Amino acid sequence: IEKRFGKEVDGDVRNAVIGQSLGHAIDKTELKVLGEPDLELDDIELPDTGDMTYSFEVEIAPEFDLPSLKGVAVDKRLVEVSEERIDEYVDELRGTRATFEPSEGPAADGDNLVAGAKIAVEGCDEVKRDGIALRVAPGQVEGLPLVDLGGALSGKSVGDSATLEVTVPEAHPNEDWRGKSATVEVTIKSLTSKVLPEANAEFAKGLGFEAIDELRDFVKERMSERIEGEVARDMRAQASKYLLDNTTFDLPEGVAKRHTDSVLQRQYVELLRSGMPREQLEENMTVIKAEAEQQAERELRLQFVLGKIADEMEIEITDGDLNAMVAQMAAQYQRRPEKMRQELEADGSLEQVRTSMREDAALDKILADAEVTEITEEAADAKAAAEEKPEKKAAKKTAKKAAKKTAKKAAKKTAEKSDDKTDDE
């Protein structure tokens, strides 16, 4: 029996001893351990007699001192919901009810068109394509990303052409094209232009409102709520920057790498969902990775700092608080709260929601004792522009595009909710 089962029994006993002693060793040292211990299990042997000894490595939370949390200087933007802002939002709503009608031109942003294309790649035969469906917006032809396509086509009419130059991505399916310069000539064959409905009583009734003034009041209320949230997030961001600028410590390498990989994957998926061609993504992976590393480092540092502040302030998020937040999130996405909670639990996001709530609560306590200066929106923008580093300008431009896209989605969602309201009535 010993010959047949001896090694297996030894392995079971060894694993049981390690399982019992490892946790005890960590508790005894009172270390704040991050992640799982690193040990070579196969190198550990169970001796015939005497004690079994082994060693392992763990990553621990960094030790650091917190800066003063009283009287942090913070600017509060004074943002007014002006008639111009309301007009812009109503225009977004009009866009969700737009129709497309045949047109000879000139082409405008967002119009649809059918085009022909001539593609000339250095050292290769010219390629012609017909019946290509495009929009007056960034797009692609034959796998070539045409970022400036919208600007090149804007103002053109049926029969007109636009020529763009592009470098073929290294991941392009045609190996002979990869890395070479290409010229794409796009000719408009037919055009359907976007026609917006008039912002009148009929339009308002189509969205479930009795009059255009009622619609504008609704938009003003929604925008006020959104601006209030944006101002709060901006103030939290300023407090976060203060904490990061005034706290110094080294990040554990393993945790930093894992978090960087997570951020990189998240950014990659978000860019894919935003419509960026996969070839363009692969081409810019070096830049994307560098940005992910910077973002991951900032997020991790802030997590450690806010976690320590929340511990010292004894901030706890109850199950009731968490359920209320899940219900709020469910309302935003028009989902049932219990379904939303199940999904968050399934992908492991529920505890992250609790952590985020705890961090926000810590920031709000800091802001409660902050020295707040109210400034106009123009002054805030000028100050941000003056403090902005050159390498962040490209990211800001991308953020503006994303914000515009988010506003369009919000407008579409408002229109859909209004449709549901009308159907119910």
Secondary structure, DSSP 8 states (H G I E B T S, - for coil): -HHHHHHHHHHHHHHHHHHHHHHHHHHHHT--EEEEEE--GGG----SSS------EEEE---------SS-EEEEEE----HHHHHHHHHHHHHHT-EEEEE-S---TT-EEEEEEEEEETTS--EEEEEEEEESSSEEETTEEETTHHHHHTT--TT-EEEEEEE--TT-S-TTTTT-EEEEEEEEEEEEEEE---SSHHHHHHTT-SSHHHHHHHHHHHHHHHHHHHHHHHHHHHHHHHHHHT------HHHHHHHHHHHHHHHHHHHHHTT--HHHHHHTHHHHHHHHHHHHHHHHHHHHHHHHHHHHTT----HHHHHHHHHHHHHHTT--HHHHHHHHHHTT-HHHHHHHHHHHHHHHHHHHTSEEEEEEHHHHHHHHHHH--GGGHHHHHHHHHHHHHHHHHHHHHHHHHHHHHHHH-
